[in-house]
Amino acid sequence: MEQRPKGPTRQYLVSIAIIGVLFFVFGFVTWLNGTLIPFLRLACDLHSDALALLVTFAFYIAYFCLAVPSSFILSKSGYRKGMSLGLGIMAVGALVFIPAAIGRNYWLFLGGLFVQGMGLALLQTASNPYISVIGPIQSAARRISIMGICNKVAGALSPVILSSIILKRASAVESQIKEATDPTLRGDLLRELSHRVIPPYLAMAVVLGMLGLMILISPLPEIDTNQEEAKDRDGWLAKTSVFAFPHLLLGVVCIFVYVGAEVMAGDVIGTYGKALGMSLDVTKNFTSYTLWSMVGGYAIGVAAIPRYIKQENALKLCALLGALFTLLAFATSGYTSILFIALLGLANSLMWPAIFPMAINGLGRFTKTGSALLIMGIAGGAVLPQIYARLSQSLSPQSAFLLSIMPCYLYILYYSTSGYRAGKSSGTGVLSREPATVRRDSIA
């Protein structure tokens, strides 16, 4: 049975539930991008995939810019206040969509996405290490898998909900706009389409603001990692810098390529289907297929880790599946190719739950900074879609997808076999870090 932190069992379960709500929230917000890409391409009259995919660039590059500052904020505010602040920033980003929609200003939309990414960078820098260290590190992947189910169920629902509002009768609207010869009529159609995004994002801002206040007054306990020393497998070793941990630095690269692969499978799948000649009414829901596939993988992780399979072995298996499904997507066409890209959700599902705890294992007082570096790696979601967009200009969609994503799975396979051991003594294959200290004075 999993060892739990000292304190009441009820407190432990309440903490897990609160973090689960947060994972649901940023899953819902994150995976709206798959719907926003075709919507903004149409509403803002964009003429290339590379320009439309700046949606993912603006959103994910915020993690690179804000992750390290987030670690300093958390060192001053603590985890609970930091999470509350992150939700507040996300609410501001949602409000930016209102003037962007009124002015049909694509760059302002991207600004709103960047602000939301800022809030998520802070929220994830706090919540991911929190769920990793609140219990034994050996079962961290299991806890993160539970969080992943919350995250991806929300992610599977969000594009369906948003597309039913802003992409209702999408193909018909697209045809009307293309056929409109009167500039005034065309402008009215585009303006009416752009305004569709205002009600859902106004509601989102209200909900995020309320959640931020709820987290601020919640009984969520603080986790104290500042007093821990970095621990090597053969004893206590005083580390003076976060850069003294090669397994962490390699883990940052691993998170970078993993998130790039995840965004390719989730957000770019619609653009990929459009390039294969499928209608917008069909492709607008493709993101949900990938995310339901991920939910299935997370459920397997909850049941299997660490009882039947260690998290490093689960990562190895997922990397192999990712490479296989990528090859099959390349070798097929039409809906069969789409099916294999959606199945990449299954391959990607246990990667974050495995990589994150493997990378922060043994960091001690450097846990917040190490977490921030890993969150910076989420910028892979900004870079990989742009690589795909450039390659697709001269290659087939299948070839561009293969060349963009296959190197990612090969690197993840390397990290799962030997990269996570880098810099550690021999016989370090088993993760053994004890749970972090829960500050008793913060337990309500």
Secondary structure, DSSP 8 states (H G I E B T S, - for coil): -----SS-HHHHHHHHHHHHHHHHHHHHHHTTHHHHHHHHHHHTT---HHHHTHHHHHHHHHHHHHHHHHHHHHHHH-HHHHHHHHHHHHHHHHHHHHHHHHHT-HHHHHHHHHHHHHHHHHHHHHHHHHHHHSS-GGGHHHHHHHHHHHHHHHHHHHHHHHHHHHSTTHHHHHHHHHH--SHHHHHHHHHHHHHTTHHHHHHHHHHHHHHHHHHHTS----EE-TT---EETTEE-----GGG-HHHHHHHHHHHHHHHHHHHHHTSHHHHHHHTT--HHHHTTHHHHHHHHHHHHHHHHHHHTTTTS-HHHHHHHHHHHHHHHHHHHHH--HHHHHHHHHHHHHHHTTHHHHHHHHHHTT-GGGHHHHHHHHHHGGGHHHHHHHHHHHHTTTS-HHHHHHHHHHHHHHHHHHHHHTGGGTTS-TT--S------EE-GGG--
